[in-house]
Amino acid sequence: MTKNLRVGFNAYLLSSPDLRGWVRYILNLLAALPAHGVRPVLYSTATLHADHLARLPLDSYEVRISPPMRYLTWENVWLPRQLKADSIDVFHCPMNYGMPMFTNCPRVLTLHDVIDIVYYIRRMSNFNRLKPSSLRTSFTNWVARVRADRIITISEHAKRDIIKHLRVPNKKLTVVYEAADPQFHRVIMPAEIERSRCNYKLAKPYFFYLGGWEERKNLPFFLHCFAAASLADEVLVLGGGKPAQQTRLFELSKTLGIADRVKFLGFVPEADLPSLYAGALAFVYPSKYEGFGLQVCEAMAAGCPVFVANSTSLPEIAGEGGELFSLNERTELADLLRKVATDSIFRKVLVERARLRSQNFSWDRTAKETASVYQNCKRHTD
């Protein structure tokens, strides 16, 4: 029998209850890897959150918690020593930073995207770029990608940007797609959708958005397009957002004359998401810049029509599963909103396209391809 590959993980983020972005990626990957001959060993500075560990198969992983110490000491002194003591075959840092300078085993980094560099840091003033916190972030990110023997990224678009903006060699990079959580692939019954509509007081047909509300997410554009569609009965439902962000969008909705047709859900519990996607006329993602677009995968898996901006990675992920719209003008999205609201056959076709496309993404496939990166990395560094 082939011996399981012992892969060490920087699990620093799993000590917090937060379940966004990178944490969701780490947990889904850890849950799927044991089926592909990988024994994860999780390293952290603090106790890992019980809710996260409950998502992993029993007895499929090991945990190592260090004594209290400064993070940099943990990363560059304690962690390398522990990796050697545990006979780790490959070390994986599943986030953009957190790679020790030296280890006795090969190193894999997941570099999710270069949004921070392309979209934020380059827009900073020189004063803000030279702040100690900014310099420290830039240095730790540089260390992670330079010290990595192999780098995984999550889309072909992200790979091109990494090569272009960070000058990482193509041969060092492998694209491995993410996927929706398994709960989005299950059958969602009409009664569940109806309960969700009742719980959130969604009596009218609705368009749905879920995600961050920062400037690049481009939500004002969505509101303008919704207003331009001049629909008679439909509403716009927005999940997420901080109070100040909600206030700004509410003021815009009043200016556009649609305040009574925009509903702010705030934080949405994870268990409610599949039925909210499935009950929507369409999920709309107007983002200007994405490394992947996980919500697009979630919506497609739940059988929700998707309309995504023809921008960065979104056309790659949606593929034939959704419709694209330009961010240069508002008529394309407004026309799509009108069509899906009034043409039930069009919506039915979009549902089938979304479900078919969603079959291209699974955490089992992600884990299999990631395990292959580990094996190649170990083979080429032995």
Phi, psi and omega in degrees: 000138179290132179291137176299142176281125178272113183244119176277141180238137165285102183256023182310320184289342186280359176281344178264150179286351182305139183236027180270159165041252186299323181296317178298318177300312182300313184294316180295322178294314180299323181292329186265339186295321183303331178291350182241032172076028181241131175252100181287140172239120190259125182248133181208165177271347184213163180305135179282144186293134185299324180297325178291314182296331179294342179278349185261147177300141180301140176060024181261359187210167173235156181233137174232119179249129182280162167295165178300134178192167176294148186301315183298325175294317178301311186293320190254351178238297184296313185298310178302321178296319182290323177301318179293318180296327182271005180052048180287134180279319181216140173256133181240122170261107189272023179217172190291347182220173176105025181262127175298151177294322183222138172217163178271001181236160177295158188233136176239136177241137165263111177257099191296320181188182176238033181302316181304319183282310186288321190256338185242302186300319182289349176263354180287155170289159177302326180299313182290326178296329184267005174296147180307320181295320179292317179295321180295317178297314180299320181292314181295324176293321178296315178302315184300313184282332179285321183278346179289136174281327176222147178236126172264136170228172199252002174199161176295325178297315178299320179299314180299319180292323178297317178295316184290311189267334182249353177059035175282134180297140181304321184294344180273348190254142173225132177271125174228114183293149168279187180203166174288152173303150181306329183299336181281344182270351181286164177288127180255111187284150178306324181296325178292319177297318181294320177299319180296317178298321179292316182299323182260008178055052180253075184284337184253159175302144186220152168261147190235140169226140176217135178148195178291164181239014179295171190304320183293342179288340165068036182293326175303323176301316179299315180297319178298317180293320178298318178295320181293335180291338176051049179281152188277323192228344188284156180236165180249124183245123185242120177260144181096197176089140175271160183308316181296321178293319178297321180298317180296318180289327177296319177297320177295319180297325176294317178300323181277354179077026182235019186301327181280358182237016175240125183242129181257117182270339187067211180295134179245122178302145184304321183295338182273347189294314182304316182289329177292319174298309187296332182274353184279150170298320177194153170262130185242130182233097186265022188298143177279333185209122176220142173280332179216290183103063186298325181298330177297317177297317180299313181298315180297318180297327179278002179076034180255130173304142181236135172242120183234151177296142176279071191211138176047238187276349191297317176298325179296318183282316180292322180053226178278003184278351182208187179248143179260152173221150181282148173265001181277339176208168191261348189291326183297310179292319179302319179295319178296319179299315178297316185294314183289335179283336186246349185239097183294329178293317177301316180295319180299318177297319179295323177299314180294321177297319180297313181296320180295315180296325183297339180291347178281351185236125174206151179288336174296317178294318178301315181294318180300315181289326177292318178299325177295322176298317178302312183298315179295321180296315180294318182297321184278350180247356177292000000 
